[in-house]
Amino acid sequence: MLRQLNDERTIRRLGVTRRQLLEDIDRPALKSLPIEPYEFAQWKTCRVGVDYHVEVSSHYYSVPHRFARAEVEARLTVRTVEIFLRGERVAAHLRMSGNHGHTTVADHMPSSHRRYKNWTMDKIRADAGRIGPATAALCEQIIEHRPHPEQGFRACLGIVRLAKSYGEARVEAAAERAIAIGARTYSSVKSILDKKLDRRPAEQRAAEAPVIVHANIRGPRYYN
């Protein structure tokens, strides 16, 4: 019945069968199916940091260092992150989880960090030092504990800029608390300020905590 409808029955107003229309009009216009299945992608506009990394879904991906501070577009799929500048792809990475970590391609780094590093490090140290010694010390720790010092620039610059919103005294107190608890990220310092934890005394360290006295706790004589 279906074959009869398509191959034998003529469309009156056109004078041809559906099969003839398919062969004469539709089939020549058909293209072959793509080799790979369709993959859904999202696009996001980003700005490259001074550390030549782009933040995408709470993870940092490198681009060639010459594109630092440029506005780029990131294409996100389930498996990959691609970075485009004016329509040209400049970087591609496997997509990582949002752990605020860094994915850095060695070829994206400058051949020599010396001039770039000294200028940036000196500026960070000077700006952090103007806020206070704790802020300067925290920035030093952040930079020292990163695989590449430049990966800590973004966090340090963010901490320094918090002084515009919260004041230098509060940022300095927050830095002291961050050092005490071993927090070395911008988000940690921001959280301390948002929760006003900088206005509370630092928590007593576990080693200095008083010994709990309880009837169920056995003293040294029990084992002698």
HELIX and SHEET records of a PDB file:
HELIX    1   1 LEU A    2  ARG A    3  1                                   2    
HELIX    2   2 GLN A    4  GLU A    8  3                                   5    
HELIX    3   3 ARG A   18  LEU A   21  1                                   4    
HELIX    4   4 LEU A   22  ASP A   26  3                                   5    
HELIX    5   5 ARG A   27  ALA A   29  1                                   3    
HELIX    6   6 HIS A   65  PHE A   67  5                                   3    
HELIX    7   7 ALA A  106  HIS A  108  5                                   3    
HELIX    8   8 ARG A  114  ILE A  131  1                                  18    
HELIX    9   9 PRO A  133  GLU A  144  1                                  12    
HELIX   10  10 PRO A  149  GLY A  152  5                                   4    
HELIX   11  11 PHE A  153  TYR A  166  1                                  14    
HELIX   12  12 GLU A  168  ILE A  181  1                                  14    
HELIX   13  13 TYR A  186  ASP A  194  1                                   9    
HELIX   14  14 LEU A  197  ARG A  199  5                                   3    
HELIX   15  15 ALA A  206  GLU A  208  5                                   3    
HELIX   16  16 PRO A  220  TYR A  223  5                                   4    
SHEET    1   A 2 THR A  10  ILE A  11  0                                        
SHEET    2   A 2 VAL A  16  THR A  17 -1                                        
SHEET    1   B 4 GLN A  42  ARG A  47  0                                        
SHEET    2   B 4 GLU A  71  LEU A  76 -1                                        
SHEET    3   B 4 THR A  80  LEU A  85 -1                                        
SHEET    4   B 4 GLU A  88  LEU A  94 -1                                        
SHEET    1   C 3 HIS A  53  VAL A  56  0                                        
SHEET    2   C 3 HIS A  59  SER A  62 -1                                        
SHEET    3   C 3 HIS A 102  THR A 103  1                                        
END                                                                             
